Amino acid sequence: MTQEDLFKKIVSHCKEYGFIFQSSELYDGLSAVYDYGQNGVELKNNIKEYWWKAMVQLNEEVVGLDSAIFMHPTIWKASGHVDAFNDPLIDNKDSKKRYRADVLIEDHIEKFNDKINKEVEKARKRFGDAFNEEQFRSTNQRVLDYQAKMDAVKARFVKALEDNDLDGIRQIIIDEGIVCPISGTKNWTEVRQFNLMFDTKLGSVAEGANTIYLRPETAQGIFVNYLNVQKTGRMKIPFGIAQIGKAFRNEIVARQFIFRMREFEQMEMQYFVKPGTELEWFEKWREKRLKWHKALGMGDNKYRWHKHDKLAHYANAAYDIEFDFPFGFKEIEGIHSRTNFDLSQHQQFSGKKIQYFDNEANEAYTPYVVETSIGLDRMFLSIISSAYCEEQVGDETRVVLRIPAPLAPVKVAVLPLVKKDGLPELAEKIMNRLKLNLNCQYEEKDSIGKRYRRQDAIGTPFCITVDHQSAEDGTVTLRHRDTMEQERVSIDDIERIVTEKCDIKNLLRQLM
């Protein structure tokens, strides 16, 4: 199965099993906007809980915030979003499709990397255990040629971005022979800038209304509240403020399912530090954040670091954690050293002093900031993509979501073997005992095998089958999702067994 076919199956699976629906599907849908179904919202909430507890509960100096989506329009002027929050846009004249010019070039650059990796894998198969990857990458002429071409294109690309040279960006597309994925032609328009912010009106009548913006990021809500939190919480530097919330960007091309959307959710933490210590804290948070991802057990090889070639106007260091999605390695989280740009700008534009007074040093200064920002929807997609598995069981194909147990939407399914002989009533009693602490599902329709398959497909770690023996000796069959192994356990032990395996503390302990 190709990666493209795999991705199509994942998208279809998400709809079929109540994870994600196209928004406004009844009216033929709204492009790049999605709704989370009954299982999707549970998984999403569990991801939030894991992030929040790891960020706020495990770090005494980090506290939470929930700022409003609507904010004073001058905030976005101060942050640079009004003037500089743009993407380079290009159209293909034949397909009439619109693209982000920088994404076209980035995808082209990644193809060189794919070619290098293919050469490496061919050599690995040829030489077996004697293969030295590092030596091969540094000596193989074909690999060196690909690397040189990739470096040359990347250098031109970075320079064009830094110079805001739109003609230069277009020329790279022409010189590299980049074609439209739809028409297959190189008939491109000029490159132009496109501001990504949504605007709306605030006021009772249109004539007297003010233009405001839907926030394109959650970070600014933290920055304008940093002094409120610091004073009311008597926080000492270094300290952090965490927030989960919606953001909105009028993406030129929203694609790859929920990877790039116009309405999405962010989990961000801004960490305020003394100037001069920001790069030390930057490295510490890089280490912490990668550890958070790897604790999920989806495979260390699924992650890699990407250093920003072109830094944002506010940063002095920036790395992305990239995840190996079915469509390649893409950003899932950014860790940035934002300097004191944002706080200084808000101090200037508001005319109000928002410096921190350090009692120990007896000095006032504008803190520097280290940011960790993760896309919740991208995190959701990474888990679903990694968890989706098709395997042959006898004469049939089993589709199973191996979602980490603490994040699974449903933790345990309670299944009476038949709908008679008092088994449904006993199953209901077990269900009522478990549902106070665990998200459970009760099912009695169809054969037990079909019910197992449905629970596999939504990622339920455990199934409990109540049979005639249960009424006699107080035991049930406990089935494990990943291995399909079954064991006989006491009804009194079910809650303890399932809770131990599904407790989110199992993830948090790995971070301490």
Helices and strands as residue ranges (DSSP letters): H 3-16, E 20-22, G 25-27, E 34-36, H 38-52, I 53-57, E 62-64, H 73-78, H 81-84, E 86-91, E 98-100, H 101-127, G 128-130, H 133-139, H 141-162, H 166-175, E 192-195, E 199-202, E 210-213, H 219-223, H 226-232, E 239-248, E 263-273, H 278-294, G 300-302, E 303-307, E 317-325, E 328-339, H 341-350, E 356-358, E 363-365, E 368-375, H 376-387, E 388-393, E 396-401, G 405-407, E 412-416, H 423-434, E 440-442, H 448-458, E 462-466, H 468-473, E 475-480, E 486-490, G 491-493, H 494-502, H 505-508, G 509-511
